[in-house]
Amino acid sequence: MKTLTLDSFAKLNLYLSVHSKRRDGFHSINTIFERISLCDRIILKDRSDARIVCSCSGQPLPVDSRNLAVRAAQILSQRYAPDKGAAIRLIKRVPQGAGMGGGSSNAASVLLGLNRLWKLGLSLEQLSSVAARIGSDVPFFVHTCRFALARGRGERIKPVTGLRKRLLWHVIVVPGLHVSTPLIYKQWDKLRANKNIDISRLTRPSSGAKLMILALQKKGRRELAKALFNSLETAALHTYPGLAEVPRAFAGLGISDILMSGSGSAFFGIVSSRKEAGRISRQLKKHHASWHVFVARTV
């Protein structure tokens, strides 16, 4: 029985600008993804039958088609390998519903892993097509790049080249507050229709993503801080006022480069070194015992 063990990395959105709703019900976005070292572990084993089975530890998750990793295996099997089966074991560390793409990354890792395990020989284009059927963030993880520009609903990926040596250190906080992505997008729509709201807090022109890429290329902290943006942060803070405690805690420790990732609830700070990240994380854990606090870097 063949076995394959994979790290399933999380992501952060260094830049996220939301635009109008599409005909399919999704919103058009421009975003800059960063792959980070915080990860789950996935162990894949082939089976002698054509069944897809899943087990999970670390967090309570469904192990049927509601789990994106299982859905990825099922779609891949149905389309390309109907006689193949697999056992999927998930060891979860990336918090659920935090805006860091844990489930999407798991799905992408299963696609990449089973492509190898089952010797399918599928191209990146074929895998990306399957990934887009599963979720908007999944194609980014299939590309296995450090930074990428994403458009459409997030499925149109363009890796950012020339940044192989670019390394960011982060402290990430996930408070004990469950947020609803559909509810946050609904709130964003309401705020955008409100003429009393400054539109620059809710969306940015396409040049905003280009400014973030330039900031990453120049490696300047000041330029990077100016380019950080998330359309959904204002909507999230309106919907869940308790989230505001997280950026306040960062600011109280002298961290000003702060942003919410995706639709939340995770916030991250950009710091200068692993040493500083460790110091900040220890202070946050000391004063906010109920929060999940992580140190991560670009991978």
Phi and psi restraints in degrees (value plus and minus 20) as a CYANA .aco file:
   2 LYS   PHI    -101.4   -61.4
   2 LYS   PSI     123.0   163.0
   3 THR   PHI    -149.9  -109.9
   3 THR   PSI     122.1   162.1
   4 LEU   PHI    -156.7  -116.7
   4 LEU   PSI     108.8   148.8
   5 THR   PHI    -133.1   -93.1
   5 THR   PSI     109.6   149.6
   6 LEU   PHI    -150.9  -110.9
   6 LEU   PSI     125.6   165.6
   7 ASP   PHI    -107.9   -67.9
   7 ASP   PSI     112.1   152.1
   8 SER   PHI    -131.5   -91.5
   8 SER   PSI      77.0   117.0
   9 PHE   PHI     -97.9   -57.9
   9 PHE   PSI     130.9   170.9
  10 ALA   PHI    -107.1   -67.1
  10 ALA   PSI     156.8   196.8
  11 LYS   PHI    -156.1  -116.1
  11 LYS   PSI     141.0   181.0
  12 LEU   PHI    -145.5  -105.5
  12 LEU   PSI     130.9   170.9
  13 ASN   PHI    -119.1   -79.1
  13 ASN   PSI      88.2   128.2
  14 LEU   PHI     -95.3   -55.3
  14 LEU   PSI     -42.7    -2.7
  15 TYR   PHI    -171.0  -131.0
  15 TYR   PSI     113.5   153.5
  16 LEU   PHI    -168.3  -128.3
  16 LEU   PSI      91.2   131.2
  17 SER   PHI    -134.5   -94.5
  17 SER   PSI     100.3   140.3
  18 VAL   PHI    -115.8   -75.8
  18 VAL   PSI     121.9   161.9
  19 HIS   PHI    -145.9  -105.9
  19 HIS   PSI    -179.0  -139.0
  20 SER   PHI     -85.9   -45.9
  20 SER   PSI     139.6   179.6
  21 LYS   PHI     -94.9   -54.9
  21 LYS   PSI     119.2   159.2
  22 ARG   PHI    -107.0   -67.0
  22 ARG   PSI     152.3   192.3
  23 ARG   PHI     -84.8   -44.8
  23 ARG   PSI     -48.0    -8.0
  24 ASP   PHI    -102.2   -62.2
  24 ASP   PSI     -16.8    23.2
  25 GLY   PHI      75.1   115.1
  25 GLY   PSI     -35.5     4.5
  26 PHE   PHI    -103.3   -63.3
  26 PHE   PSI     141.3   181.3
  27 HIS   PHI    -115.6   -75.6
  27 HIS   PSI     125.1   165.1
  28 SER   PHI     -94.1   -54.1
  28 SER   PSI     119.5   159.5
  29 ILE   PHI    -156.7  -116.7
  29 ILE   PSI     138.4   178.4
  30 ASN   PHI    -142.3  -102.3
  30 ASN   PSI     106.4   146.4
  31 THR   PHI    -165.5  -125.5
  31 THR   PSI     132.7   172.7
  32 ILE   PHI    -132.2   -92.2
  32 ILE   PSI      94.7   134.7
  33 PHE   PHI    -109.3   -69.3
  33 PHE   PSI     125.1   165.1
  34 GLU   PHI    -146.9  -106.9
  34 GLU   PSI     107.8   147.8
  35 ARG   PHI    -104.7   -64.7
  35 ARG   PSI     113.2   153.2
  36 ILE   PHI    -143.4  -103.4
  36 ILE   PSI     146.1   186.1
  37 SER   PHI     -94.6   -54.6
  37 SER   PSI     -39.7     0.3
  38 LEU   PHI     -80.4   -40.4
  38 LEU   PSI     107.3   147.3
  39 CYS   PHI    -172.0  -132.0
  39 CYS   PSI     138.6   178.6
  40 ASP   PHI    -113.8   -73.8
  40 ASP   PSI     147.7   187.7
  41 ARG   PHI    -136.5   -96.5
  41 ARG   PSI     114.2   154.2
  42 ILE   PHI    -143.4  -103.4
  42 ILE   PSI     109.3   149.3
  43 ILE   PHI    -135.9   -95.9
  43 ILE   PSI     100.4   140.4
  44 LEU   PHI    -130.3   -90.3
  44 LEU   PSI     116.6   156.6
  45 LYS   PHI    -152.7  -112.7
  45 LYS   PSI     117.8   157.8
  46 ASP   PHI     -98.2   -58.2
  46 ASP   PSI     139.6   179.6
  47 ARG   PHI    -143.7  -103.7
  47 ARG   PSI     136.6   176.6
  48 SER   PHI     -97.3   -57.3
  48 SER   PSI     -38.9     1.1
  49 ASP   PHI    -125.5   -85.5
  49 ASP   PSI    -193.4  -153.4
  50 ALA   PHI    -121.1   -81.1
  50 ALA   PSI       0.9    40.9
  51 ARG   PHI    -104.4   -64.4
  51 ARG   PSI     128.8   168.8
  52 ILE   PHI    -130.6   -90.6
  52 ILE   PSI      95.2   135.2
  53 VAL   PHI    -141.8  -101.8
  53 VAL   PSI     132.8   172.8
  54 CYS   PHI    -161.9  -121.9
  54 CYS   PSI     124.0   164.0
  55 SER   PHI    -153.9  -113.9
  55 SER   PSI     136.3   176.3
  56 CYS   PHI    -164.8  -124.8
  56 CYS   PSI     119.6   159.6
  57 SER   PHI    -153.9  -113.9
  57 SER   PSI     136.8   176.8
  58 GLY   PHI      81.5   121.5
  58 GLY   PSI     -57.5   -17.5
  59 GLN   PHI    -170.0  -130.0
  59 GLN   PSI     127.1   167.1
  60 PRO   PHI     -96.1   -56.1
  60 PRO   PSI      94.8   134.8
  61 LEU   PHI    -154.9  -114.9
  61 LEU   PSI     130.8   170.8
  62 PRO   PHI     -85.2   -45.2
  62 PRO   PSI     130.6   170.6
  63 VAL   PHI    -138.3   -98.3
  63 VAL   PSI       3.0    43.0
  64 ASP   PHI    -131.9   -91.9
  64 ASP   PSI    -178.3  -138.3
  65 SER   PHI     -88.0   -48.0
  65 SER   PSI     -29.1    10.9
  66 ARG   PHI     -90.2   -50.2
  66 ARG   PSI     -41.7    -1.7
  67 ASN   PHI    -102.9   -62.9
  67 ASN   PSI     105.0   145.0
  68 LEU   PHI     -82.7   -42.7
  68 LEU   PSI     -50.3   -10.3
  69 ALA   PHI     -85.0   -45.0
  69 ALA   PSI     -62.5   -22.5
  70 VAL   PHI     -86.7   -46.7
  70 VAL   PSI     -63.4   -23.4
  71 ARG   PHI     -81.1   -41.1
  71 ARG   PSI     -59.5   -19.5
  72 ALA   PHI     -80.9   -40.9
  72 ALA   PSI     -65.4   -25.4
  73 ALA   PHI     -84.7   -44.7
  73 ALA   PSI     -60.5   -20.5
  74 GLN   PHI     -84.1   -44.1
  74 GLN   PSI     -65.1   -25.1
  75 ILE   PHI     -85.2   -45.2
  75 ILE   PSI     -62.7   -22.7
  76 LEU   PHI     -83.0   -43.0
  76 LEU   PSI     -61.7   -21.7
  77 SER   PHI     -85.1   -45.1
  77 SER   PSI     -67.2   -27.2
  78 GLN   PHI     -80.7   -40.7
  78 GLN   PSI     -59.3   -19.3
  79 ARG   PHI    -103.7   -63.7
  79 ARG   PSI     -58.3   -18.3
  80 TYR   PHI    -144.0  -104.0
  80 TYR   PSI     -38.7     1.3
  81 ALA   PHI    -169.1  -129.1
  81 ALA   PSI      47.9    87.9
  82 PRO   PHI     -84.1   -44.1
  82 PRO   PSI     -36.9     3.1
  83 ASP   PHI    -118.3   -78.3
  83 ASP   PSI     -15.0    25.0
  84 LYS   PHI    -121.1   -81.1
  84 LYS   PSI     127.5   167.5
  85 GLY   PHI    -151.6  -111.6
  85 GLY   PSI     145.7   185.7
  86 ALA   PHI    -175.3  -135.3
  86 ALA   PSI     129.4   169.4
  87 ALA   PHI    -127.0   -87.0
  87 ALA   PSI     108.0   148.0
  88 ILE   PHI    -134.1   -94.1
  88 ILE   PSI     104.1   144.1
  89 ARG   PHI    -135.1   -95.1
  89 ARG   PSI     101.5   141.5
  90 LEU   PHI    -124.3   -84.3
  90 LEU   PSI     107.2   147.2
  91 ILE   PHI    -132.2   -92.2
  91 ILE   PSI      82.3   122.3
  92 LYS   PHI    -109.7   -69.7
  92 LYS   PSI     115.7   155.7
  93 ARG   PHI    -153.7  -113.7
  93 ARG   PSI     -51.0   -11.0
  94 VAL   PHI     -92.4   -52.4
  94 VAL   PSI     102.8   142.8
  95 PRO   PHI     -81.0   -41.0
  95 PRO   PSI     126.1   166.1
  96 GLN   PHI     -95.4   -55.4
  96 GLN   PSI     129.7   169.7
  97 GLY   PHI      37.8    77.8
  97 GLY   PSI      14.6    54.6
  98 ALA   PHI    -128.0   -88.0
  98 ALA   PSI     -23.1    16.9
  99 GLY   PHI      62.2   102.2
  99 GLY   PSI       0.6    40.6
 100 MET   PHI    -133.7   -93.7
 100 MET   PSI     -12.5    27.5
 101 GLY   PHI      50.8    90.8
 101 GLY   PSI       9.2    49.2
 102 GLY   PHI     -78.1   -38.1
 102 GLY   PSI     -69.9   -29.9
 103 GLY   PHI     -86.0   -46.0
 103 GLY   PSI     -58.6   -18.6
 104 SER   PHI     -85.0   -45.0
 104 SER   PSI     -60.6   -20.6
 105 SER   PHI     -84.1   -44.1
 105 SER   PSI     -60.7   -20.7
 106 ASN   PHI     -79.4   -39.4
 106 ASN   PSI     -63.8   -23.8
 107 ALA   PHI     -82.0   -42.0
 107 ALA   PSI     -65.0   -25.0
 108 ALA   PHI     -83.9   -43.9
 108 ALA   PSI     -61.2   -21.2
 109 SER   PHI     -82.7   -42.7
 109 SER   PSI     -58.3   -18.3
 110 VAL   PHI     -85.6   -45.6
 110 VAL   PSI     -63.1   -23.1
 111 LEU   PHI     -79.4   -39.4
 111 LEU   PSI     -68.5   -28.5
 112 LEU   PHI     -85.5   -45.5
 112 LEU   PSI     -61.6   -21.6
 113 GLY   PHI     -88.2   -48.2
 113 GLY   PSI     -64.3   -24.3
 114 LEU   PHI     -91.4   -51.4
 114 LEU   PSI     -48.5    -8.5
 115 ASN   PHI     -79.4   -39.4
 115 ASN   PSI     -56.4   -16.4
 116 ARG   PHI     -99.0   -59.0
 116 ARG   PSI     -68.0   -28.0
 117 LEU   PHI     -83.9   -43.9
 117 LEU   PSI     -60.5   -20.5
 118 TRP   PHI    -109.2   -69.2
 118 TRP   PSI     -22.2    17.8
 119 LYS   PHI      34.1    74.1
 119 LYS   PSI      30.8    70.8
 120 LEU   PHI    -101.7   -61.7
 120 LEU   PSI     -48.6    -8.6
 121 GLY   PHI      48.1    88.1
 121 GLY   PSI       9.5    49.5
 122 LEU   PHI     -95.6   -55.6
 122 LEU   PSI     125.5   165.5
 123 SER   PHI     -99.5   -59.5
 123 SER   PSI     146.7   186.7
 124 LEU   PHI     -79.2   -39.2
 124 LEU   PSI     -59.0   -19.0
 125 GLU   PHI     -82.5   -42.5
 125 GLU   PSI     -62.9   -22.9
 126 GLN   PHI     -86.5   -46.5
 126 GLN   PSI     -63.5   -23.5
 127 LEU   PHI     -85.3   -45.3
 127 LEU   PSI     -57.8   -17.8
 128 SER   PHI     -85.1   -45.1
 128 SER   PSI     -55.7   -15.7
 129 SER   PHI     -83.7   -43.7
 129 SER   PSI     -63.0   -23.0
 130 VAL   PHI     -85.7   -45.7
 130 VAL   PSI     -62.8   -22.8
 131 ALA   PHI     -79.0   -39.0
 131 ALA   PSI     -60.7   -20.7
 132 ALA   PHI     -84.6   -44.6
 132 ALA   PSI     -45.9    -5.9
 133 ARG   PHI     -92.5   -52.5
 133 ARG   PSI     -43.3    -3.3
 134 ILE   PHI    -108.6   -68.6
 134 ILE   PSI     -62.4   -22.4
 135 GLY   PHI    -195.8  -155.8
 135 GLY   PSI     137.2   177.2
 136 SER   PHI     -85.0   -45.0
 136 SER   PSI     -52.2   -12.2
 137 ASP   PHI    -106.8   -66.8
 137 ASP   PSI     -34.5     5.5
 138 VAL   PHI     -82.9   -42.9
 138 VAL   PSI     -61.1   -21.1
 139 PRO   PHI     -78.3   -38.3
 139 PRO   PSI     -53.8   -13.8
 140 PHE   PHI     -78.0   -38.0
 140 PHE   PSI     -65.8   -25.8
 141 PHE   PHI     -90.5   -50.5
 141 PHE   PSI     -48.3    -8.3
 142 VAL   PHI     -85.1   -45.1
 142 VAL   PSI     -50.6   -10.6
 143 HIS   PHI     -95.1   -55.1
 143 HIS   PSI     -34.7     5.3
 144 THR   PHI      28.3    68.3
 144 THR   PSI      25.9    65.9
 145 CYS   PHI    -132.9   -92.9
 145 CYS   PSI     141.9   181.9
 146 ARG   PHI     -96.2   -56.2
 146 ARG   PSI     -65.0   -25.0
 147 PHE   PHI    -151.9  -111.9
 147 PHE   PSI     126.6   166.6
 148 ALA   PHI    -173.8  -133.8
 148 ALA   PSI     128.5   168.5
 149 LEU   PHI    -113.2   -73.2
 149 LEU   PSI     111.5   151.5
 150 ALA   PHI    -144.4  -104.4
 150 ALA   PSI     118.6   158.6
 151 ARG   PHI    -148.8  -108.8
 151 ARG   PSI    -191.1  -151.1
 152 GLY   PHI      49.9    89.9
 152 GLY   PSI    -150.3  -110.3
 153 ARG   PHI    -114.8   -74.8
 153 ARG   PSI      -9.7    30.3
 154 GLY   PHI      96.0   136.0
 154 GLY   PSI     -23.8    16.2
 155 GLU   PHI    -112.3   -72.3
 155 GLU   PSI     -34.2     5.8
 156 ARG   PHI    -110.6   -70.6
 156 ARG   PSI      84.9   124.9
 157 ILE   PHI    -126.4   -86.4
 157 ILE   PSI     113.3   153.3
 158 LYS   PHI    -150.3  -110.3
 158 LYS   PSI      82.4   122.4
 159 PRO   PHI     -76.2   -36.2
 159 PRO   PSI     120.8   160.8
 160 VAL   PHI    -108.5   -68.5
 160 VAL   PSI      95.7   135.7
 161 THR   PHI    -108.0   -68.0
 161 THR   PSI     145.3   185.3
 162 GLY   PHI      59.2    99.2
 162 GLY   PSI      -7.0    33.0
 163 LEU   PHI    -141.3  -101.3
 163 LEU   PSI       5.2    45.2
 164 ARG   PHI     -80.7   -40.7
 164 ARG   PSI     -51.1   -11.1
 165 LYS   PHI    -117.7   -77.7
 165 LYS   PSI     -18.0    22.0
 166 ARG   PHI     -95.2   -55.2
 166 ARG   PSI     103.8   143.8
 167 LEU   PHI    -151.9  -111.9
 167 LEU   PSI     103.7   143.7
 168 LEU   PHI    -134.0   -94.0
 168 LEU   PSI     121.3   161.3
 169 TRP   PHI    -125.3   -85.3
 169 TRP   PSI     118.3   158.3
 170 HIS   PHI    -151.2  -111.2
 170 HIS   PSI     128.4   168.4
 171 VAL   PHI    -130.0   -90.0
 171 VAL   PSI     107.4   147.4
 172 ILE   PHI    -137.7   -97.7
 172 ILE   PSI     112.2   152.2
 173 VAL   PHI    -139.0   -99.0
 173 VAL   PSI     107.5   147.5
 174 VAL   PHI    -137.5   -97.5
 174 VAL   PSI      84.1   124.1
 175 PRO   PHI     -92.1   -52.1
 175 PRO   PSI     143.1   183.1
 176 GLY   PHI     -98.9   -58.9
 176 GLY   PSI      39.9    79.9
 177 LEU   PHI    -158.9  -118.9
 177 LEU   PSI      97.3   137.3
 178 HIS   PHI    -101.3   -61.3
 178 HIS   PSI     110.1   150.1
 179 VAL   PHI    -135.9   -95.9
 179 VAL   PSI     131.9   171.9
 180 SER   PHI    -124.0   -84.0
 180 SER   PSI      97.3   137.3
 181 THR   PHI     -80.7   -40.7
 181 THR   PSI     -67.8   -27.8
 182 PRO   PHI     -78.3   -38.3
 182 PRO   PSI     -57.2   -17.2
 183 LEU   PHI     -87.1   -47.1
 183 LEU   PSI     -58.3   -18.3
 184 ILE   PHI     -88.2   -48.2
 184 ILE   PSI     -61.0   -21.0
 185 TYR   PHI     -85.2   -45.2
 185 TYR   PSI     -57.2   -17.2
 186 LYS   PHI     -83.4   -43.4
 186 LYS   PSI     -60.5   -20.5
 187 GLN   PHI     -85.9   -45.9
 187 GLN   PSI     -58.2   -18.2
 188 TRP   PHI     -80.0   -40.0
 188 TRP   PSI     -63.5   -23.5
 189 ASP   PHI     -79.8   -39.8
 189 ASP   PSI     -61.9   -21.9
 190 LYS   PHI     -85.3   -45.3
 190 LYS   PSI     -64.4   -24.4
 191 LEU   PHI     -85.6   -45.6
 191 LEU   PSI     -58.4   -18.4
 192 ARG   PHI     -85.4   -45.4
 192 ARG   PSI     -50.2   -10.2
 193 ALA   PHI    -100.9   -60.9
 193 ALA   PSI     -30.1     9.9
 194 ASN   PHI    -106.0   -66.0
 194 ASN   PSI      94.8   134.8
 195 LYS   PHI     -88.5   -48.5
 195 LYS   PSI     -33.9     6.1
 196 ASN   PHI    -107.3   -67.3
 196 ASN   PSI     -24.4    15.6
 197 ILE   PHI    -115.7   -75.7
 197 ILE   PSI     113.2   153.2
 198 ASP   PHI     -85.3   -45.3
 198 ASP   PSI      95.3   135.3
 199 ILE   PHI     -83.3   -43.3
 199 ILE   PSI     -45.2    -5.2
 200 SER   PHI     -86.9   -46.9
 200 SER   PSI     -35.9     4.1
 201 ARG   PHI    -101.1   -61.1
 201 ARG   PSI     -34.0     6.0
 202 LEU   PHI    -131.6   -91.6
 202 LEU   PSI     -42.9    -2.9
 203 THR   PHI    -178.1  -138.1
 203 THR   PSI     142.4   182.4
 204 ARG   PHI    -158.5  -118.5
 204 ARG   PSI     133.7   173.7
 205 PRO   PHI     -86.9   -46.9
 205 PRO   PSI     147.5   187.5
 206 SER   PHI     -80.4   -40.4
 206 SER   PSI     -42.7    -2.7
 207 SER   PHI     -84.0   -44.0
 207 SER   PSI     -40.0     0.0
 208 GLY   PHI     -81.9   -41.9
 208 GLY   PSI     -60.4   -20.4
 209 ALA   PHI     -86.8   -46.8
 209 ALA   PSI     -57.7   -17.7
 210 LYS   PHI     -84.3   -44.3
 210 LYS   PSI     -57.7   -17.7
 211 LEU   PHI     -84.4   -44.4
 211 LEU   PSI     -57.1   -17.1
 212 MET   PHI     -85.9   -45.9
 212 MET   PSI     -61.8   -21.8
 213 ILE   PHI     -82.7   -42.7
 213 ILE   PSI     -62.6   -22.6
 214 LEU   PHI     -82.4   -42.4
 214 LEU   PSI     -59.8   -19.8
 215 ALA   PHI     -83.4   -43.4
 215 ALA   PSI     -59.5   -19.5
 216 LEU   PHI     -86.7   -46.7
 216 LEU   PSI     -58.2   -18.2
 217 GLN   PHI     -89.7   -49.7
 217 GLN   PSI     -56.4   -16.4
 218 LYS   PHI     -99.0   -59.0
 218 LYS   PSI     -39.7     0.3
 219 LYS   PHI      43.6    83.6
 219 LYS   PSI       4.6    44.6
 220 GLY   PHI    -113.6   -73.6
 220 GLY   PSI     109.2   149.2
 221 ARG   PHI     -83.7   -43.7
 221 ARG   PSI     -59.1   -19.1
 222 ARG   PHI     -84.7   -44.7
 222 ARG   PSI     -65.9   -25.9
 223 GLU   PHI     -83.8   -43.8
 223 GLU   PSI     -58.7   -18.7
 224 LEU   PHI     -84.6   -44.6
 224 LEU   PSI     -64.1   -24.1
 225 ALA   PHI     -81.8   -41.8
 225 ALA   PSI     -59.3   -19.3
 226 LYS   PHI     -87.7   -47.7
 226 LYS   PSI     -50.9   -10.9
 227 ALA   PHI    -103.2   -63.2
 227 ALA   PSI     -38.3     1.7
 228 LEU   PHI     -79.0   -39.0
 228 LEU   PSI     112.2   152.2
 229 PHE   PHI    -183.6  -143.6
 229 PHE   PSI     121.9   161.9
 230 ASN   PHI    -163.3  -123.3
 230 ASN   PSI      91.2   131.2
 231 SER   PHI     -74.3   -34.3
 231 SER   PSI     -54.1   -14.1
 232 LEU   PHI    -104.1   -64.1
 232 LEU   PSI     -29.6    10.4
 233 GLU   PHI     -84.4   -44.4
 233 GLU   PSI     -64.6   -24.6
 234 THR   PHI     -80.7   -40.7
 234 THR   PSI     -63.6   -23.6
 235 ALA   PHI     -83.9   -43.9
 235 ALA   PSI     -60.2   -20.2
 236 ALA   PHI     -85.1   -45.1
 236 ALA   PSI     -61.6   -21.6
 237 LEU   PHI     -89.3   -49.3
 237 LEU   PSI     -51.2   -11.2
 238 HIS   PHI     -88.3   -48.3
 238 HIS   PSI     -59.1   -19.1
 239 THR   PHI     -99.3   -59.3
 239 THR   PSI     -57.9   -17.9
 240 TYR   PHI    -148.9  -108.9
 240 TYR   PSI      62.4   102.4
 241 PRO   PHI     -77.7   -37.7
 241 PRO   PSI     -46.1    -6.1
 242 GLY   PHI     -82.9   -42.9
 242 GLY   PSI     -41.1    -1.1
 243 LEU   PHI     -83.1   -43.1
 243 LEU   PSI     -45.3    -5.3
 244 ALA   PHI     -82.1   -42.1
 244 ALA   PSI     -39.8     0.2
 245 GLU   PHI     -82.9   -42.9
 245 GLU   PSI     -49.8    -9.8
 246 VAL   PHI     -88.9   -48.9
 246 VAL   PSI     -75.4   -35.4
 247 PRO   PHI     -81.0   -41.0
 247 PRO   PSI     -50.4   -10.4
 248 ARG   PHI     -84.2   -44.2
 248 ARG   PSI     -60.1   -20.1
 249 ALA   PHI     -85.4   -45.4
 249 ALA   PSI     -62.0   -22.0
 250 PHE   PHI     -79.6   -39.6
 250 PHE   PSI     -69.4   -29.4
 251 ALA   PHI     -81.2   -41.2
 251 ALA   PSI     -55.9   -15.9
 252 GLY   PHI     -84.6   -44.6
 252 GLY   PSI     -40.2    -0.2
 253 LEU   PHI    -121.1   -81.1
 253 LEU   PSI      -9.0    31.0
 254 GLY   PHI      64.5   104.5
 254 GLY   PSI      -6.9    33.1
 255 ILE   PHI    -118.1   -78.1
 255 ILE   PSI      93.8   133.8
 256 SER   PHI    -122.9   -82.9
 256 SER   PSI     -40.4    -0.4
 257 ASP   PHI    -106.8   -66.8
 257 ASP   PSI      64.5   104.5
 258 ILE   PHI    -146.1  -106.1
 258 ILE   PSI     122.0   162.0
 259 LEU   PHI    -175.1  -135.1
 259 LEU   PSI     129.5   169.5
 260 MET   PHI    -101.7   -61.7
 260 MET   PSI     123.4   163.4
 261 SER   PHI    -117.6   -77.6
 261 SER   PSI     111.5   151.5
 262 GLY   PHI      37.0    77.0
 262 GLY   PSI    -153.7  -113.7
 263 SER   PHI    -114.7   -74.7
 263 SER   PSI      -7.4    32.6
 264 GLY   PHI      64.0   104.0
 264 GLY   PSI     156.0   196.0
 265 SER   PHI    -117.2   -77.2
 265 SER   PSI     -15.2    24.8
 266 ALA   PHI     -92.9   -52.9
 266 ALA   PSI     116.7   156.7
 267 PHE   PHI    -136.9   -96.9
 267 PHE   PSI     127.2   167.2
 268 PHE   PHI    -152.4  -112.4
 268 PHE   PSI     129.9   169.9
 269 GLY   PHI    -133.9   -93.9
 269 GLY   PSI     126.7   166.7
 270 ILE   PHI    -119.7   -79.7
 270 ILE   PSI     105.0   145.0
 271 VAL   PHI    -142.8  -102.8
 271 VAL   PSI     151.0   191.0
 272 SER   PHI    -104.1   -64.1
 272 SER   PSI     -40.7    -0.7
 273 SER   PHI    -179.9  -139.9
 273 SER   PSI     147.5   187.5
 274 ARG   PHI     -83.4   -43.4
 274 ARG   PSI     -57.1   -17.1
 275 LYS   PHI     -82.8   -42.8
 275 LYS   PSI     -65.9   -25.9
 276 GLU   PHI     -85.0   -45.0
 276 GLU   PSI     -59.7   -19.7
 277 ALA   PHI     -79.6   -39.6
 277 ALA   PSI     -62.7   -22.7
 278 GLY   PHI     -83.5   -43.5
 278 GLY   PSI     -62.1   -22.1
 279 ARG   PHI     -83.5   -43.5
 279 ARG   PSI     -67.3   -27.3
 280 ILE   PHI     -83.8   -43.8
 280 ILE   PSI     -62.3   -22.3
 281 SER   PHI     -84.6   -44.6
 281 SER   PSI     -58.3   -18.3
 282 ARG   PHI     -84.2   -44.2
 282 ARG   PSI     -59.8   -19.8
 283 GLN   PHI     -87.1   -47.1
 283 GLN   PSI     -60.3   -20.3
 284 LEU   PHI     -85.0   -45.0
 284 LEU   PSI     -62.2   -22.2
 285 LYS   PHI     -84.3   -44.3
 285 LYS   PSI     -56.0   -16.0
 286 LYS   PHI     -85.3   -45.3
 286 LYS   PSI     -60.3   -20.3
 287 HIS   PHI    -117.9   -77.9
 287 HIS   PSI     -30.9     9.1
 288 HIS   PHI    -158.5  -118.5
 288 HIS   PSI      54.9    94.9
 289 ALA   PHI     -84.4   -44.4
 289 ALA   PSI     -44.0    -4.0
 290 SER   PHI    -103.6   -63.6
 290 SER   PSI     -29.4    10.6
 291 TRP   PHI    -104.6   -64.6
 291 TRP   PSI     129.0   169.0
 292 HIS   PHI    -111.8   -71.8
 292 HIS   PSI     102.4   142.4
 293 VAL   PHI    -142.4  -102.4
 293 VAL   PSI     111.2   151.2
 294 PHE   PHI    -150.8  -110.8
 294 PHE   PSI     130.9   170.9
 295 VAL   PHI    -129.4   -89.4
 295 VAL   PSI     111.7   151.7
 296 ALA   PHI    -168.1  -128.1
 296 ALA   PSI     142.3   182.3
 297 ARG   PHI    -158.8  -118.8
 297 ARG   PSI     149.5   189.5
 298 THR   PHI     -84.0   -44.0
 298 THR   PSI     117.9   157.9
